[in-house]
Amino acid sequence: AKCVDIALSSCTDVAYTQMMYPNFLDQKSREVVEYSSEYILISVLHNLLQGECNPDLRLLGCSVLAPQCEKDKVIKPCRHVCENLKKNCLPAFDAIDMAWPYFLDCDRFFAGEEEGCFDPLAKLRGEVHVEEDLPSDLPGTFIQFKHHSYSQMVSTLKKTASKCSHIATTYSIGRSFEGKDLFVIEFSTKPGHHELLKPEFKYIGNMHGNEVVGKELLIYLAQYLCSEYLLGNPRIQTLINNTRIHLLPSLNPDGYELAAEEGAGYNGWVIGRQTAQNLDLNRNFPDLTSEVYRRAGIRGARLDHIPIPQSYWWGKVAPETKAVMKWLRSIPFVLSASLHGGELVVTYPYDYSMHPMEEKMFSPTPDEKVILVLQGEY
């Protein structure tokens, strides 16, 4: 048996290039694999599970059906990766009354780290990244201004949090459709914990994948907050000591990677703007404006904590959208903003007119007087 190039269409994006036949299921050729029920299952799992655990399960399945091969020797995937993914994905399987696939048996087809296993999901965590050599005499507060790929962004945020570990931490609010972590860096005096009466704030960038300025600004802001806090900047120290700040530089990393692959000046206006599901995240959240206007005419009706209309779930809701909605339920944010690019414009809620057919009709919000006062101050 010798290493051969991977030619399975569902496994072409794994982190290695060669596999070996027979595979761990004793399938001896590409044709046998492609016609097998196991291969068909990993190709449709994301649809069965409604986008959950995608593409993690497919990549895990590929590590069994198309095992990594180096120097004519097969390398098994790591058991702990399988066990962690099984723990996280079982609720999705339970929701559709489906058992964990037998060919993803963590004990049978996977190995321990002491056996020299590999992580089939490493590519999803932004760990495939080669560091650039920078001059050794640079100050500790040096910020390198450049475009960051997904893996470079994750690496930069992790390094920033490590440098300021007493006031910063990183976490993921979920995964993109292609499985990239939606990575957040947080700054507070007690990273990872909500403190009573301490306001929660968030910035989101790169909702449209080809609008990159907001993404880079938030990466630089994270580095700036860390460096200035360490330097004793009183304004930054007061801000972090009295606020819990969350920065999500890229809500649409899949779209960004597509736009970056085409290159600036060549990707037009639309390439990478939407997600890998071809969804515009800026128009994928529920329209609560209409519901507010409807309730405003009902005496005593509350205009806060408005339930999402059931009809919203009948459409296609992106995993990125679901992740942000779960995020909002878990943390009591009092102020938020989303950074876009391309035009000089600021939009306030509500984003729709009282009458949808009258786009230019003035439709004041319940707190219009507050907004006018704030604008007057500026």
Buried (B, 14 or more C-beta within 10 A) or exposed (E): EEBEEBEBEBBEEBBBEBBBBBBBBEBEEBEBBBEBEBBEBBBEBBEBBEBBBBBBBBBBBBBBBBBBBEEEEBBBBBBBBBEBBBEEBBEBBEEEEBEBBEBBBBEEBBBEEEEEBBBBBBBBBBBEBEEEEEEEEEEEEEBEEEEBBBBBBBBBBBBBBEEBEEBBBBBBBBBBBBBBBBBBBBBBBEBEEEEEEBEBBBBBBBBBBBBBEBBBBBBBBBBBBBBBBBEEBEEBBEBBEEBBBBBBBBBBBBBBBBBBEEEEEEBEEEBBBBBBBEBBBBEBBBBBBBBBBEBEEEEEEEBEEBEEEEEEEEEEBBBBBBBBBEBEEEBEBEEEEBBBBEEEEEEEEBEBBBEEEEEEEEBEBEEEEEEEEEEEEE
